[in-house]
Amino acid sequence: MATGADVRDILELGGPEGDAASGTISKKDIINPDKKKSKKSSETLTFKRPEGMHREVYALLYSDKKDAPPLLPSDTGQGYRTVKAKLGSKKVRPWKWMPFTNPARKDGAMFFHWRRAAEEGKDYPFARFNKTVQVPVYSEQEYQLYLHDDAWTKAETDHLFDLSRRFDLRFVVIHDRYDHQQFKKRSVEDLKERYYHICAKLANVRAVPGTDLKIPVFDAGHERRRKEQLERLYNRTPEQVAEEEYLLQELRKIEARKKEREKRSQDLQKLITAADTTAEQRRTERKAPKKKLPQKKEAEKPAVPETAGIKFPDFKSAGVTLRSQRMKLPSSVGQKKIKALEQMLLELGVELSPTPTEELVHMFNELRSDLVLLYELKQACANCEYELQMLRHRHEALARAGVLGGPATPASGLALASAESAVPEPGLGPDSTKDTIIDVVGAPLTPNSRKRRESASSSSSVKKAKKP
């Protein structure tokens, strides 16, 4: 018979005082009967974590110590409130108001600042940032032997080197402070060229034989051309900027069309190679004996490109499969090809879902693969015929206009396609001539572009007819 303690245990309800209230004897009572149970002075109530709340979130809300969660990570185990400042017992280092001079200044100015007493008499700590450029110094004899130049006088060269030392080779400032009234007017490039020419000469004269020299070189002509080009670029008119942007956009279009043509030619070459490979494989299979037929197929399977018709999946995995699954078209075949394939099968009088025997499945898959290949070859042939027809029409139009002297032949249409763009039609401006030039280079022949060209040609013919 179940007691009240059993019911509370099943319902997970705690008793008033645990085992003592229920009257049961525990193991501790038997081992230590004389020991009295220590009662806690302060009883803390515990709350059960609600269902669905994570343990980390509950730990932030409640803790046994009744402490708020720490705001910052702390290394002490007692918490951030009990940390005390650790003050040393050493004597504080004294500071002193003392004068100092800056070595970068040549006027001997005296300044004052607070500094530790132990650092009295030391150099100013920021003096190490006073970096100066080492400008070479030449003698009168060296100037007469190596540095003499008819375009520069000795006084003008001395003035240039004096300014170079004062302004640390900042040639824009040197050019601004240059005495143009006493000396000849010089540009920044002239000043740089004279300075670096003298530095290179002195380095060659004073160099020790057998040492590698680092001679500074300055190309004044290149610097002048660079600045001229920059000025031309800066002084462009808005019309020139717009024209340049237009030409860049058309260049990108030409490159895109060129890539598309190359891709189409590659696809066409793949189709032709696939057709030739498939035909050669069929001839080889017919000539080979029946016993060696499976081996021949396995040996020549890798030679067939992936683009040869349809590549059906192989069901070689373990398990039971239906033979009809081998007749399903793969997902790589588009809906347009699937519809064209069904139409061709209906024209040939072949069922769309024949009985899936071993021989029928193999032959049906081969038939559909050949039909898809035929469909792709027809599309490529139609595109080539359309391009040839367009070139023939352009050649005939040029021949009628009197640009070409010989008869209109299809073979010469390709070579003379670009010549049509040079003949502007009457009534059209220079912008339309640009469009014609760029469009002739390699416009993709899509159905939408054909419609646009037909509408443009019809509108131009109407305009010509309206003119007197």
C-alpha positions in Angstrom: 0.0 0.0 0.0 1.4 3.4 -1.0 2.1 5.9 1.7 2.1 9.7 1.6 5.9 9.7 1.2 5.5 7.6 -2.0 2.9 9.9 -3.4 5.1 13.0 -2.7 8.0 11.2 -4.3 6.0 10.4 -7.5 4.7 14.0 -7.8 8.2 15.4 -7.0 6.9 17.2 -3.9 9.3 17.8 -1.1 8.3 17.0 2.5 8.5 19.5 5.4 11.8 18.2 6.7 12.8 15.4 4.3 13.3 12.0 5.9 12.8 13.1 9.4 9.2 14.1 8.7 8.4 11.0 6.8 9.5 8.8 9.7 12.0 6.7 7.7 15.4 5.7 9.0 18.4 6.7 6.8 21.9 5.2 6.6 23.4 8.1 8.6 21.0 7.4 11.5 22.2 3.8 11.7 25.9 4.6 11.5 26.0 7.7 13.7 23.0 7.5 16.0 24.5 9.9 18.6 25.3 12.7 16.2 22.7 15.4 16.0 21.9 16.9 12.7 23.3 20.4 12.2 20.7 22.8 11.3 21.5 25.7 9.0 21.1 29.1 10.6 19.7 30.6 7.4 17.6 28.5 5.1 17.6 29.6 1.5 14.8 28.9 -0.8 15.6 27.2 -4.1 13.6 27.8 -7.3 13.4 25.4 -10.1 14.6 26.5 -13.6 11.6 27.0 -15.9 11.2 24.7 -18.8 12.5 26.1 -22.1 15.0 28.5 -20.4 18.7 27.8 -21.1 21.0 27.1 -18.2 23.2 30.1 -19.0 20.2 32.5 -19.0 18.9 31.1 -15.7 22.4 31.6 -14.2 22.3 35.3 -15.1 18.9 35.7 -13.4 19.5 33.8 -10.2 22.5 32.6 -8.1 22.8 31.0 -4.6 24.9 33.9 -3.3 22.3 36.4 -4.3 25.0 38.4 -6.1 24.4 40.3 -9.3 26.2 39.0 -12.4 29.6 40.7 -12.9 29.8 43.6 -15.4 33.4 42.9 -16.4 35.6 39.7 -16.3 37.3 39.5 -12.9 40.4 37.5 -11.9 39.4 37.4 -8.2 37.1 34.7 -6.9 35.4 37.0 -4.4 34.0 39.5 -6.9 34.9 43.0 -8.0 33.4 44.7 -4.9 36.0 43.3 -2.5 39.0 44.3 -4.6 41.1 46.9 -2.7 43.7 49.3 -4.1 47.3 48.0 -3.6 49.3 51.0 -2.6 53.1 50.6 -2.5 55.1 51.7 0.5 57.9 53.3 -1.6 58.6 57.0 -1.7 57.0 58.9 -4.6 59.5 60.1 -7.2 59.9 63.9 -7.1 59.1 66.1 -10.1 60.8 69.4 -10.8 60.1 72.5 -13.0 63.2 72.8 -15.1 64.3 74.6 -18.3 65.2 72.9 -21.5 66.3 73.8 -25.1 65.2 72.2 -28.3 68.2 71.2 -30.5 66.1 71.7 -33.7 66.0 75.4 -33.0 69.1 77.5 -33.8 68.0 80.7 -32.0 68.8 79.3 -28.5 65.2 79.7 -27.2 64.7 78.5 -23.6 61.5 76.7 -22.5 60.3 75.2 -19.2 58.4 72.0 -18.4 57.8 69.5 -15.5 60.3 66.6 -15.5 61.4 64.0 -13.0 64.3 65.2 -10.8 66.4 62.1 -11.8 66.3 63.2 -15.5 67.8 66.6 -14.9 70.5 67.5 -17.3 69.5 64.9 -19.9 68.8 65.8 -23.6 65.3 66.7 -24.7 63.6 63.4 -25.4 61.9 64.6 -28.7 65.2 65.7 -30.2 65.6 62.3 -31.8 62.8 63.1 -34.2 64.9 66.1 -35.6 66.0 64.4 -38.9 67.8 66.4 -41.4 68.8 65.7 -45.0 72.5 65.4 -45.8 73.0 67.8 -48.6 76.5 67.4 -50.2 79.1 70.2 -50.0 81.5 70.9 -52.8 84.7 72.9 -53.0 85.7 75.6 -55.5 88.1 73.2 -57.2 85.5 70.4 -57.5 83.1 72.8 -59.0 85.5 74.0 -61.6 86.7 70.5 -62.5 83.4 68.5 -62.5 80.3 70.6 -61.8 80.8 73.5 -64.2 77.8 74.1 -66.5 77.2 76.9 -69.1 73.5 77.2 -68.3 74.2 77.6 -64.5 76.5 80.0 -62.7 78.4 79.3 -59.5 76.3 81.8 -57.5 73.0 80.3 -58.8 74.2 76.8 -57.9 75.2 77.9 -54.4 71.8 79.6 -53.9 70.1 76.3 -54.9 72.1 74.2 -52.5 71.5 76.8 -49.7 67.8 76.6 -50.2 68.0 72.8 -50.3 69.6 72.7 -46.9 67.1 75.2 -45.4 64.0 73.4 -46.7 65.1 69.8 -46.6 64.8 69.2 -50.4 61.1 70.3 -50.5 61.5 71.5 -54.1 58.0 73.1 -54.3 59.0 75.3 -51.4 62.5 75.8 -52.9 60.9 76.9 -56.2 58.6 79.3 -54.3 61.5 80.9 -52.4 63.9 80.9 -55.3 65.3 84.4 -56.2 63.8 84.7 -59.7 64.7 88.4 -59.9 68.5 88.0 -59.5 68.7 84.7 -61.3 67.1 83.1 -64.4 63.6 81.8 -64.0 63.7 78.1 -63.4 61.0 75.4 -63.2 60.8 72.7 -60.5 62.1 70.1 -62.9 65.1 72.3 -63.8 66.0 72.7 -60.1 65.7 68.9 -59.5 67.7 68.1 -62.5 70.6 70.4 -61.5 70.6 69.2 -57.9 70.6 65.4 -58.7 73.1 65.8 -61.5 75.6 67.4 -59.0 74.9 64.7 -56.4 75.6 62.0 -59.0 78.8 63.7 -60.1 80.1 64.1 -56.6 79.3 60.4 -55.7 81.2 59.2 -58.7 84.3 61.4 -58.0 84.4 60.6 -54.2 83.6 56.9 -54.5 86.2 54.4 -53.3 87.1 52.0 -56.1 85.4 48.6 -55.8 82.3 49.8 -53.9 78.7 49.7 -55.1 77.3 53.1 -55.6 73.8 54.2 -55.1 73.6 57.1 -57.5 70.3 59.1 -57.5 68.8 59.5 -61.0 66.2 62.0 -62.0 64.5 61.9 -65.5 63.5 65.5 -66.1 62.0 64.8 -69.5 59.7 62.1 -68.2 58.6 64.4 -65.4 57.7 67.2 -67.8 55.8 64.8 -70.1 53.9 63.4 -67.1 52.8 66.9 -65.9 51.8 67.9 -69.4 49.6 64.8 -69.7 48.1 65.5 -66.4 47.2 69.0 -67.4 45.6 67.8 -70.6 43.6 65.2 -68.6 42.5 67.9 -66.2 41.6 70.5 -68.8 39.3 68.2 -70.8 35.8 69.6 -71.7 32.6 67.8 -70.6 32.0 66.7 -74.2 35.4 65.0 -74.3 34.8 63.2 -71.1 31.4 62.0 -72.3 32.9 60.9 -75.6 35.6 58.9 -73.8 33.1 57.2 -71.5 31.0 56.3 -74.6 34.0 54.8 -76.4 34.9 52.8 -73.3 31.4 51.4 -73.0 31.4 50.5 -76.7 34.9 48.8 -76.2 33.4 46.7 -73.5 30.5 45.7 -75.8 32.9 44.8 -78.5 35.0 42.6 -76.1 31.8 40.9 -74.9 30.6 40.2 -78.4 34.1 38.8 -79.3 34.0 36.5 -76.4 30.5 35.4 -77.3 31.6 34.7 -80.9 34.6 32.6 -79.7 32.3 30.7 -77.3 29.9 29.9 -80.1 32.7 28.8 -82.4 34.0 26.5 -79.7 30.6 25.0 -79.1 30.2 24.4 -82.8 33.6 22.8 -83.0 32.6 20.5 -80.1 29.4 19.5 -81.8 31.3 18.7 -85.0 33.9 16.7 -83.1 31.1 14.8 -81.2 29.3 14.0 -84.5 32.5 12.7 -86.1 33.4 10.7 -83.0 30.0 9.1 -82.8 30.0 8.2 -86.5 33.4 6.7 -86.2 32.4 4.7 -83.1 29.3 3.3 -84.9 31.4 2.2 -87.9 33.9 0.5 -85.5 31.1 -1.3 -83.6 29.6 -2.6 -86.9 32.9 -4.0 -88.1 33.8 -5.6 -84.7 32.7 -9.2 -83.9 29.7 -9.7 -81.7 31.7 -11.4 -78.9 34.1 -8.4 -78.6 31.3 -5.8 -78.8 31.0 -5.2 -75.0 34.8 -4.8 -74.7 34.9 -2.5 -77.6 32.2 -0.3 -76.1 34.0 -0.1 -72.8 37.3 0.7 -74.5 35.9 3.5 -76.6 33.6 5.1 -74.1 36.2 7.6 -72.7 36.9 8.8 -76.3 33.4 10.2 -76.7 33.1 13.8 -75.5 30.5 14.8 -72.9 28.7 17.0 -75.4 27.9 14.1 -77.8 24.1 14.1 -77.4 22.6 13.1 -74.1 24.6 11.5 -71.3 22.3 9.1 -69.4 23.0 8.2 -65.8 24.3 4.7 -65.0 22.4 2.8 -62.3 25.2 0.6 -61.0 24.5 1.1 -57.3 23.3 -1.8 -55.1 19.6 -2.3 -54.8 16.6 -3.0 -56.9 16.0 -0.6 -59.9 13.5 -0.5 -62.7 14.8 -0.6 -66.3 12.4 2.2 -67.2 14.5 4.6 -65.0 17.3 4.3 -67.6 15.0 5.9 -70.2 14.4 9.1 -68.1 16.1 12.2 -69.5 18.7 13.8 -67.3 18.0 17.2 -65.7 20.8 18.8 -67.9 18.5 18.6 -71.0 16.5 21.8 -71.2 12.7 22.1 -71.8 13.2 23.5 -75.3 15.3 20.4 -76.3 12.8 18.1 -74.7 9.9 19.5 -76.7 11.9 19.4 -79.9 12.9 15.8 -79.2 9.3 14.8 -78.6 8.3 16.5 -81.9 11.0 14.7 -83.8 10.0 11.3 -82.3 6.4 11.9 -83.3 7.4 12.8 -86.8 9.4 9.5 -87.0 6.4 7.6 -85.6 8.3 6.4 -82.5 6.5 6.0 -79.2 7.5 8.3 -76.5 7.5 5.5 -73.8 8.2 2.2 -75.5 8.4 -1.2 -73.7 11.6 -1.0 -71.6 13.3 -4.2 -72.7 17.1 -4.4 -72.6 17.6 -4.0 -76.3 14.9 -1.3 -76.7 16.2 0.8 -73.8 19.7 0.8 -75.3 18.6 1.6 -78.8 16.0 4.2 -77.7 18.5 6.1 -75.7 21.0 6.1 -78.6 18.3 7.4 -80.9 17.3 10.3 -78.6 21.0 11.1 -78.1 21.5 11.3 -81.9 18.3 13.4 -82.4 19.5 15.9 -79.8 22.9 16.1 -81.5 21.1 16.6 -84.9 19.0 19.4 -83.4 22.1 21.2 -82.1 23.9 20.9 -85.4 20.8 22.2 -87.2 20.7 25.3 -84.9 24.4 25.9 -85.5 24.0 25.6 -89.2 21.1 28.0 -89.3 23.1 30.6 -87.4 26.0 30.2 -89.8 23.6 30.5 -92.8 22.0 33.6 -91.4 25.4 35.3 -90.8 26.5 34.4 -94.3 23.3 35.9 -95.7 23.7 39.1 -93.8 27.3 39.4 -95.0 26.1 38.8 -98.6 23.4 41.5 -98.3 26.0 44.0 -96.9 28.3 43.2 -99.8 25.6 43.7 -102.4 24.6 47.0 -100.8 28.2 48.3 -100.9 28.5 47.1 -104.5 25.3 49.1 -105.5 26.6 52.2 -103.7 29.7 52.1 -105.8 32.2 51.5 -103.0 33.3 48.1 -104.4 34.4 47.7 -108.0 34.1 43.9 -108.4 30.9 41.7 -108.4 29.2 40.8 -105.2 30.4 37.4 -104.0 29.7 35.7 -100.6 33.4 34.9 -100.0 34.4 38.6 -100.0 31.5 39.6 -97.7 33.5 38.7 -94.5 36.5 40.7 -95.5 34.5 43.7 -96.5 32.1 43.8 -93.6 34.0 46.5 -91.8 34.1 48.7 -94.9 30.3 49.2 -94.7 30.7 51.1 -91.4 32.9 53.7 -93.1 30.1 54.8 -95.5 27.6 57.0 -93.6 24.0 56.9 -94.8 22.5 60.2 -95.9 20.5 61.9 -93.2 22.5 60.4 -90.3 24.9 62.2 -88.0 28.3 61.3 -86.7 26.9 59.5 -83.7 25.0 57.1 -85.9 28.2 56.4 -87.8 29.9 55.5 -84.6 27.1 53.1 -83.7 27.3 51.5 -87.2 31.1 51.1 -86.9 30.9 49.5 -83.5 27.9 47.3 -84.3 29.5 45.9 -87.4 32.6 44.6 -85.5 30.7 41.7 -84.0 27.1 42.1 -83.0 25.6 38.9 -81.6 22.9 37.6 -84.0 20.0 36.9 -81.7 16.3 37.0 -82.7 15.9 40.2 -80.8 18.8 41.9 -82.6 17.4 40.6 -86.0 14.1 42.3 -85.3 15.8 45.5 -84.3 17.9 45.5 -87.4 14.9 44.9 -89.6 12.9 47.7 -88.0 15.9 50.1 -88.3 16.4 49.3 -92.0 12.7 49.7 -92.7 12.6 53.1 -90.9 15.7 54.3 -92.8 14.1 53.3 -96.1 10.9 55.2 -95.2 13.0 58.3 -94.4 14.8 58.0 -97.8 11.5 57.7 -99.6 10.1 60.8 -98.0 13.1 62.9 -99.0 12.7 64.8 -102.4 
